[in-house]
């Protein structure tokens, strides 16, 4: 497959989760970013081929690649055991993601918030991987992702290891600001259309919800919910770890 743009290509080189066979670079690009890609490719033993911009435009699906493409294999997903390697895991289960742009946005939000592993229902995303990678701003290559036939079983395995499992579900739920996110945890997030499956809901021990500022009751999309939840985890973990005098006044 062809990956487009310097962010995607640099992430594919750095992430180590796919084989990059060749990099194609605009023959007129000699800027700092281009030099970085050339150096990283040399270190990895990957050939860099200079081409006219017109040839790159023909090979790409759009015109936003900035003169950087690469030929790469499919992403290699992670084993379940990798989810439990972090000192204090922050895991997420995502259900109902059908659109590759939205999946990329969710991955971007979760990774930015400190998520250490994502569990998805097993399916083939190979044809959509360039889109997921671009919309995730490269996070797709860095975040450990497990494809599971039964995400609810992964939740059970996590709970057996002392990881607290929350479901983002408004019914019989407590506000996220009353939940303890400083402990090892897993949060299950559903798409706005179908939500979470009954098996995943049953596997979780506590429901949580995001309080709104008004009586609006329509659900956030998955990327919006992932951002709020991820950064609340990040806030609690970073704020709780600092002494009062280190927190600043703003």
C-alpha positions in Angstrom: 0.0 0.0 0.0 1.0 3.6 -0.5 1.3 5.8 2.6 1.1 9.6 2.0 2.6 12.6 3.7 5.6 13.1 5.9 3.7 12.5 9.2 2.5 9.1 8.0 5.9 8.1 6.5 7.8 9.2 9.6 5.3 7.3 11.8 5.7 4.2 9.7 9.5 4.4 10.1 9.4 5.0 13.8 6.5 2.8 14.8 8.1 -0.5 13.8 4.7 -2.1 13.2 4.9 -2.5 9.4 7.5 -3.2 6.7 8.5 -0.1 4.7 10.1 -1.2 1.4 10.7 2.1 -0.5 10.3 5.8 0.1 9.5 8.2 -2.7 10.6 11.8 -2.2 10.0 14.9 -4.3 13.3 15.5 -6.2 13.1 19.2 -5.2 12.7 18.7 -1.5 15.9 19.2 0.5 14.5 20.8 3.6 15.0 19.7 7.2 12.1 17.3 7.2 13.3 15.6 4.0 16.8 15.3 5.4 15.4 13.6 8.5 13.4 11.1 6.4 16.4 10.3 4.3 18.6 9.8 7.4 16.0 7.6 9.1 15.5 5.5 6.0 19.3 5.1 5.6 19.5 3.8 9.2 16.8 1.3 8.5 18.3 0.2 5.2 15.3 1.5 3.2 16.0 3.0 -0.3 14.8 6.6 -1.0 13.9 7.3 -4.6 13.8 10.8 -5.8 10.9 11.5 -8.3 9.3 14.5 -10.1 6.3 15.8 -8.3 4.1 14.8 -11.2 4.9 11.1 -10.7 4.2 11.4 -7.0 0.8 13.1 -7.7 -0.1 10.2 -10.0 0.8 7.5 -7.5 -1.0 9.3 -4.6 -4.8 9.4 -4.0 -4.7 13.1 -3.3 -2.5 16.2 -3.5 -1.8 16.7 0.2 1.2 14.3 0.4 3.7 17.2 0.3 6.0 15.2 -1.9 6.5 12.3 0.5 5.2 8.7 -0.1 6.2 5.3 0.9 5.4 1.7 -0.2 4.6 -0.3 2.9 3.0 -3.5 4.1 0.0 -3.9 6.3 0.2 -3.0 10.0 1.2 -5.8 12.4 -1.2 -5.8 15.4 -0.1 -6.5 18.9 -0.6 -9.6 21.1 -3.0 -9.3 24.1 -0.1 -9.7 26.5 1.3 -6.4 25.4 -1.7 -4.6 27.0 -0.4 -5.5 30.4 3.2 -4.3 30.2 2.7 -0.7 31.3 3.3 0.2 34.9 -0.2 1.6 35.2 -2.2 0.6 32.1 -4.8 2.9 30.6 -6.6 0.6 28.1 -9.6 1.3 25.9 -12.1 -0.9 24.1 -13.8 0.7 21.1 -16.9 -0.8 19.5 -19.0 0.4 16.6 -16.2 2.2 14.7 -17.0 1.8 11.0 -15.5 4.9 9.4 -11.7 4.9 9.0 -11.6 8.7 9.5 -13.4 8.4 12.8 -11.3 5.5 13.9 -8.2 7.6 13.3 -9.6 10.5 15.2 -10.4 8.2 18.2 -6.9 6.7 18.1 -5.4 10.2 17.9 -7.4 11.4 21.0 -6.7 8.3 23.0 -3.0 8.2 22.4 -2.7 12.0 23.1 -4.5 11.4 26.4 -2.0 8.7 27.5 -3.8 5.5 26.4 -1.4 2.5 26.5 -3.4 0.0 24.5 -6.6 -0.2 22.4 -8.8 -3.3 21.8 -10.9 -3.5 18.6 -13.2 -6.2 17.4 -11.3 -8.3 14.9 -11.8 -7.2 11.2 -9.6 -6.2 8.3 -8.8 -2.6 8.1 -6.0 -3.1 5.6 -7.5 -1.2 2.7 -8.3 1.8 5.0 -5.0 1.9 6.8 -3.6 4.9 4.9 -6.7 6.9 5.9 -6.6 5.8 9.5 -2.9 6.6 9.7 -3.4 10.1 8.2 -6.4 11.0 10.3 -4.7 9.7 13.5 -1.7 12.0 12.7 0.6 9.0 13.0 -0.8 7.7 16.3 -2.0 4.6 14.6 1.6 3.4 14.4 2.5 4.1 18.0 -0.5 3.0 20.0 -0.5 -0.8 20.8 -3.7 -2.2 19.2 -5.1 -5.7 19.8 -7.6 -7.2 17.4 -9.8 -9.6 19.4 -12.6 -12.0 18.3 -14.2 -11.3 21.7 -13.3 -7.9 23.4 -15.4 -8.9 26.4 -13.0 -11.7 27.1 -10.1 -9.3 27.0 -11.9 -7.2 29.6 -12.3 -10.3 31.8 -8.5 -11.0 31.5 -7.8 -7.3 32.4 -10.0 -7.5 35.5 -8.2 -10.7 36.6 -5.0 -8.7 36.6 -6.5 -6.0 38.9 -7.4 -3.5 36.1 -10.7 -1.6 36.8 -13.1 -1.7 33.9 -15.4 1.2 33.2 -18.1 1.4 30.5 -19.0 4.8 29.0 -22.7 4.4 29.4 -25.2 6.9 30.9 -27.5 4.4 32.5 -26.9 3.7 36.2 -23.7 5.6 35.9 -21.5 7.9 38.0 -19.9 11.2 36.6 -16.4 10.7 35.3 -15.2 13.3 37.8 -16.2 11.0 40.7 -14.3 8.0 39.2 -10.8 7.1 40.2 -8.7 7.1 37.0 -5.3 7.0 38.8 -5.5 3.2 39.1 -4.8 0.7 36.3 -8.0 0.9 34.2 -9.9 0.1 31.0 -12.6 2.2 29.5 -15.1 0.8 26.9 -16.3 3.4 24.4 -19.2 2.7 21.9 -20.0 4.4 18.7 -22.8 7.0 18.8 -25.1 4.8 16.6 -25.0 1.4 18.3 -23.2 2.0 21.6 -21.6 -0.8 23.5 -22.6 -4.5 23.1 -24.3 -6.3 26.0 -21.3 -8.6 26.4 -18.9 -5.7 26.9 -21.3 -3.9 29.2 -21.7 -7.0 31.3 -17.9 -7.5 31.5 -17.4 -4.0 32.9 -17.9 -3.3 36.6 -18.9 0.4 36.6 -20.7 2.7 34.2 -19.5 6.3 33.8 -20.8 9.3 32.0 -19.6 12.7 30.8 -21.6 15.5 32.5 -22.9 18.1 30.2 -23.2 21.9 30.8 -26.9 21.9 29.9 -29.8 19.5 29.2 -28.5 18.4 25.8 -28.8 14.6 25.8 -27.5 13.5 22.4 -24.3 11.5 22.6 -20.9 12.8 21.7 -19.3 11.0 18.8 -16.7 8.4 19.7 -13.7 10.8 19.0 -15.2 13.5 21.2 -15.9 11.1 24.0 -12.4 9.5 23.7 -10.8 13.0 24.0 -12.8 13.9 27.1 -12.2 10.6 28.8 -8.6 10.4 27.8 -7.7 13.8 29.1 -9.6 13.3 32.3 -7.4 10.2 32.9 -4.4 12.3 32.1 -5.5 15.2 34.3 -6.1 12.9 37.3 -2.9 11.0 37.0 -0.7 14.1 36.5 -2.4 16.4 38.9 -2.7 13.7 41.7 1.1 13.0 41.4 2.1 16.6 42.2 2.5 18.2 45.5 0.2 21.3 46.1 3.2 23.7 45.7 4.0 22.2 42.3 0.6 22.7 40.7 0.9 26.3 39.8 -1.7 29.0 40.2 -3.3 29.2 36.7 
